[in-house]
Amino acid sequence: MRTLVLASTSPYRRKLLRQLGLPFLVASPRFSEELDQNVAPELLVKHLATEKAKSLVELYPDALIIGADQVFVDQRGRVIGKPGTVEQAIRQLKGMVGRTHTFYTGLCVVDSRSNQLVADFDTFNVTLRNLSDAEIETYVKRESPIDCAGSFKIEGLGIALMQEMSGQDYNSLIGLPLIKLIDILEQFSLHPLLTVLS
């Protein structure tokens, strides 16, 4: 089996990738991401995911390297990433309550041997309940979602913030759209259901 590398230090993406039952390495991408407000979100996340994966090609010259990135678009049409601080997480959530927001998750797999790459993106919509300031502040203190786009962890207590969710693959909301990833890996002849591990 080809070496599989996840170009991310995100524990959430690592946990998701483990679901496929394939051995993989984890490496920090050598790429500094910037959110360009002038680029459409679907193009932005594909670009960021691609650059993360490509940044590790020299370190892993015979591997399939997976890159991913995520943003969401707020009610003013601004592209928003991770909050970074408790205060910013609270501010983000207060601005999101009672509204529907679209999350964009970019995905790229680079074959460092052939330099072939496939990039795609997935969207997922969430509508937050009409939450009180106290509910938001309590949530952020309990889960500290400062490293998550949207300032919530849907796989944890963040589900209590939601009124409605819709999309093809809820894993994309966590940071790695597994359905699309399986489709892409199969294009590189890596079939999770047919891979026999020694």
GUTOR-972142 format. One line per 4 residues: their letters; for each residue y negated, x, z negated of C-alpha. Coordinates in Angstrom, 3 decimals, padded with zeros to 6 digits. Each point is the difference from the previous one (the first is absolute). Example, Ala and Ser with C-alpha at 12.3 -4.5 7.8 and 13.67 -1.06 7.14 Angstrom:
2
AS> 004.500:012.300:-007.800  -003.440:001.370:000.660
END
This chain:
198
MRTL> 000.000:000.000:000.000  -003.527:001.167:000.766  -002.147:001.035:-002.958  -002.225:-002.894:-001.036
VLAS> -003.349:000.803:-001.614  -002.357:-002.457:-001.678  -003.552:001.296:000.419  -001.250:-001.636:-003.169
TSPY> -000.079:000.636:-003.714  -000.176:-003.738:-000.704  002.712:-001.024:-002.478  -000.135:-003.506:001.507
RRKL> 000.846:001.216:003.509  002.711:002.276:-001.385  001.631:-002.931:-001.788  -000.144:-002.150:003.131
LRQL> 001.500:002.689:002.233  002.917:000.410:-002.445  001.008:-003.581:000.865  001.236:001.219:003.404
GLPF> 002.595:002.213:-001.669  -000.926:003.065:002.060  -000.603:003.444:-001.494  -003.577:001.168:000.418
LVAS> -002.465:002.624:-001.125  -003.487:-000.701:-001.319  -003.019:002.124:000.904  -003.710:-000.352:-000.562
PRFS> -001.788:-000.378:003.339  -002.474:002.726:000.902  -002.603:-002.476:001.093  -003.102:-001.418:-001.662
EELD> -000.400:-003.666:000.829  -003.380:-001.551:000.662  -000.709:-003.696:000.465  -002.132:-000.398:003.120
QNVA> -001.708:-003.395:-000.137  -000.596:000.134:003.762  003.714:-000.016:000.851  002.056:-003.203:000.090
PELL> 002.339:-000.071:-003.029  003.192:-000.144:002.068  -001.065:003.098:001.937  -001.192:001.737:-003.151
VKHL> 003.289:-000.366:-001.892  002.031:001.084:003.032  -002.234:003.067:000.339  000.233:000.886:-003.696
ATEK> 003.783:-000.460:-000.054  000.368:002.119:003.143  -002.173:002.827:-001.307  001.902:000.052:-003.297
AKSL> 003.330:000.333:001.821  -001.291:002.567:002.522  -001.461:002.134:-002.791  003.525:000.995:-001.075
VELY> 001.454:000.865:003.415  -000.311:003.772:-000.481  001.641:-000.159:-003.438  002.914:-002.084:001.282
PDAL> 000.637:001.059:003.631  003.214:-002.025:000.396  -000.569:-003.257:-001.846  -001.013:-003.615:000.287
IIGA> -003.223:-000.232:-001.988  -001.234:-003.361:-001.293  -003.700:-000.612:-000.638  -001.562:-003.190:-001.355
DQVF> -003.403:-001.220:-001.100  -001.532:-003.271:-001.125  -003.390:-001.705:-000.216  -001.244:-003.533:-000.319
VDQR> -003.049:-001.758:001.353  -002.325:-001.730:-002.449  -001.989:-003.189:000.540  -002.870:001.965:001.556
GRVI> 002.303:001.642:002.534  -000.063:003.396:-001.728  003.111:002.164:-000.035  001.032:000.702:-003.603
GKPG> 002.500:002.533:-001.323  001.172:000.949:-003.487  -002.459:-000.652:-002.832  000.485:003.335:-001.778
TVEQ> -001.394:-001.183:-003.345  000.566:-002.888:-002.417  -003.596:-001.156:000.466  000.327:-000.061:003.785
AIRQ> 003.350:-001.822:-000.219  -001.592:-002.729:-002.122  -002.932:-000.219:002.419  002.359:-000.245:003.004
LKGM> 002.051:-002.791:-001.540  -003.071:-001.964:-001.067  -001.162:000.092:003.612  003.388:-001.173:001.277
VGRT> 000.647:-003.068:-002.177  000.413:-003.339:001.742  000.077:001.576:003.458  002.578:001.088:002.546
HTFY> 000.165:003.676:000.912  001.964:001.831:002.668  001.741:003.257:-000.821  000.686:002.448:002.813
TGLC> 002.769:002.549:-000.406  000.372:002.736:002.594  003.291:001.714:000.660  000.910:003.032:002.100
VVDS> 003.182:001.981:000.562  -000.337:003.411:001.622  002.952:001.939:001.387  -001.165:003.547:-000.684
RSNQ> 002.684:001.431:002.300  -001.145:-001.883:003.115  -003.578:-000.895:-001.079  000.780:-003.614:000.856
LVAD> -001.609:-002.556:-002.271  000.002:-003.742:-000.474  -002.814:-001.699:-001.912  -000.449:-003.637:-000.931
FDTF> -001.601:-002.168:-002.671  000.782:-003.129:-001.953  -002.240:-002.612:-001.601  000.487:-002.099:-003.090
NVTL> -002.311:-002.692:-001.372  -000.645:-000.760:-003.645  -002.105:-002.711:-001.594  -001.024:000.644:-003.567
RNLS> -000.263:-002.727:-002.628  -003.360:-000.890:-001.500  000.337:002.485:-002.846  -002.299:000.425:-002.960
DAEI> -001.602:003.350:-000.774  002.192:000.216:-003.112  003.177:-000.491:002.065  -001.045:002.707:002.449
ETYV> -000.986:002.473:-002.698  003.238:-000.613:-001.931  002.049:000.473:003.157  -001.677:003.290:000.918
KRES> 000.413:001.333:-003.544  003.701:-000.924:-000.010  000.999:001.412:003.401  -002.787:002.476:000.826
PIDC> 000.296:-000.569:003.774  -002.621:002.616:000.873  002.256:001.665:002.593  000.708:-003.248:001.900
AGSF> -002.010:-001.472:002.869  -001.198:-003.383:-001.242  000.249:001.023:-003.656  003.292:-001.744:-000.719
KIEG> 003.725:000.716:-000.090  001.727:-002.921:001.650  003.381:001.273:-001.194  -001.208:-000.333:-003.595
LGIA> -002.371:-002.286:-001.885  -002.262:-000.096:003.082  002.035:-002.975:001.196  -001.781:-002.040:-002.722
LMQE> -003.281:000.529:001.867  001.299:-001.702:003.132  -000.419:-003.538:001.229  001.635:000.560:003.377
MSGQ> 001.491:002.820:002.078  001.105:000.151:003.629  001.279:002.575:002.441  003.091:001.462:001.623
DYNS> 000.921:002.607:-002.610  -001.231:-000.053:-003.599  000.914:003.705:-000.253  -003.038:000.755:002.150
LIGL> -002.141:-001.345:-002.841  001.552:002.654:-002.267  -000.699:002.703:002.576  002.964:000.447:002.351
PLIK> 001.032:-002.720:002.498  003.762:000.518:-000.063  000.832:-002.449:002.791  -002.245:001.876:002.444
LIDI> 001.200:003.345:-001.362  003.626:-000.907:000.734  -000.985:-000.989:003.547  -001.759:003.337:000.503
LEQF> 002.797:002.087:-001.531  002.468:-001.677:002.358  -002.141:001.204:002.923  000.790:003.512:-001.273
SLHP> 003.734:-000.869:-000.211  -000.027:-000.286:-003.781  001.675:-003.268:-000.972  000.022:-000.585:-003.780
LLTV> 002.910:-002.447:000.170  002.126:002.355:002.114  -000.804:003.267:-001.767  002.958:001.390:-001.901
LS> -001.063:002.206:-002.880  002.270:002.792:-001.211
END
